[in-house]
Amino acid sequence: MPTLIVVPDLTGAPLAALKEWLAISGPREDALLLRLLAAGYETCARFVEPSAMPADWAGLPSALAEGIVRFAAWQYRERDGGVDRPPPAAIAALWRPYRTLRL
């Protein structure tokens, strides 16, 4: 059974960081951006192990937070593309140091 991932509140700083990254100033897209941030947080948690994720955004290492914002921005930009491309390698590079390897 998959581990339940609890997504913290992503309004405030996380949403502001994503809007800055995408150069969006108004609130019209906020609901979509919050869903994309949540998907990015869950993807990161599965990549690095859910137990490695803190309970709130402020506790995230900056590399994990930056990767989540970049993942959400990539999803936003690719939403209408119709091309099935993998996320940019820079995202995994930001998250990889926090990944637990199993032998």
KAGIPE-V274888 format. One record per residue. N is the residue number from 0. RES is the residue in three letters. SS is DSSP state (A for helix, B for strand, O for the rest). OMEGA is omega in radians with two decimals (999 if undefined). NEAR is the number of other C-alpha atoms within 12 Angstrom. Layout:
BEGIN
N|RES|SS|OMEGA|NEAR  N|RES|SS|OMEGA|NEAR
END
This chain:
BEGIN
0|MET|O|-3.13|3  1|PRO|O|3.10|9  2|THR|O|3.09|11  3|LEU|O|3.13|12  4|ILE|O|3.12|23  5|VAL|O|-3.13|21  6|VAL|O|3.13|26  7|PRO|O|3.07|25  8|ASP|O|-3.09|19  9|LEU|O|3.02|31  10|THR|O|3.14|24  11|GLY|O|-3.02|18  12|ALA|A|-3.13|21  13|PRO|A|3.13|37  14|LEU|A|3.12|36  15|ALA|A|3.12|23  16|ALA|A|3.13|28  17|LEU|A|3.13|38  18|LYS|A|3.08|30  19|GLU|A|3.14|17  20|TRP|A|-3.09|23  21|LEU|A|-3.10|23  22|ALA|O|3.08|15  23|ILE|O|-3.08|18  24|SER|O|-3.08|15  25|GLY|O|-3.10|14  26|PRO|O|-3.02|15  27|ARG|O|-3.07|11  28|GLU|O|-3.01|19  29|ASP|A|-3.10|23  30|ALA|A|3.10|16  31|LEU|A|-3.12|21  32|LEU|A|3.10|38  33|LEU|A|3.07|33  34|ARG|A|3.12|27  35|LEU|A|3.06|32  36|LEU|A|3.12|40  37|ALA|A|3.10|32  38|ALA|A|3.09|29  39|GLY|A|3.11|37  40|TYR|A|3.14|40  41|GLU|A|3.12|30  42|THR|A|3.10|31  43|CYS|A|-3.13|39  44|ALA|A|3.11|34  45|ARG|A|-3.14|25  46|PHE|A|-3.04|28  47|VAL|A|-3.04|28  48|GLU|O|-3.10|25  49|PRO|A|-3.11|23  50|SER|A|3.13|19  51|ALA|A|-3.08|23  52|MET|O|3.10|30  53|PRO|O|-3.08|23  54|ALA|O|3.13|18  55|ASP|O|-3.08|20  56|TRP|A|-3.10|28  57|ALA|A|3.14|18  58|GLY|A|-3.13|14  59|LEU|O|2.96|24  60|PRO|O|-3.05|20  61|SER|A|3.13|17  62|ALA|A|3.11|22  63|LEU|A|3.14|36  64|ALA|A|3.13|36  65|GLU|A|3.10|30  66|GLY|A|3.11|40  67|ILE|A|3.12|46  68|VAL|A|3.13|41  69|ARG|A|3.11|39  70|PHE|A|3.12|38  71|ALA|A|3.11|38  72|ALA|A|3.10|35  73|TRP|A|3.10|29  74|GLN|A|-3.14|32  75|TYR|A|-3.10|28  76|ARG|A|-3.10|22  77|GLU|A|-2.99|18  78|ARG|O|-3.12|16  79|ASP|O|-3.02|10  80|GLY|O|-3.12|11  81|GLY|O|3.13|9  82|VAL|O|-3.12|11  83|ASP|O|3.14|10  84|ARG|O|3.07|13  85|PRO|O|3.08|13  86|PRO|O|3.10|23  87|PRO|O|-3.12|19  88|ALA|A|-3.14|15  89|ALA|A|3.14|19  90|ILE|A|3.11|27  91|ALA|A|3.12|26  92|ALA|A|3.09|22  93|LEU|A|-3.07|25  94|TRP|A|-2.99|34  95|ARG|A|-3.13|21  96|PRO|O|-3.11|18  97|TYR|O|-3.11|26  98|ARG|O|3.08|21  99|THR|O|3.12|16  100|LEU|O|3.11|10  101|ARG|O|3.10|6  102|LEU|O|999|3
END
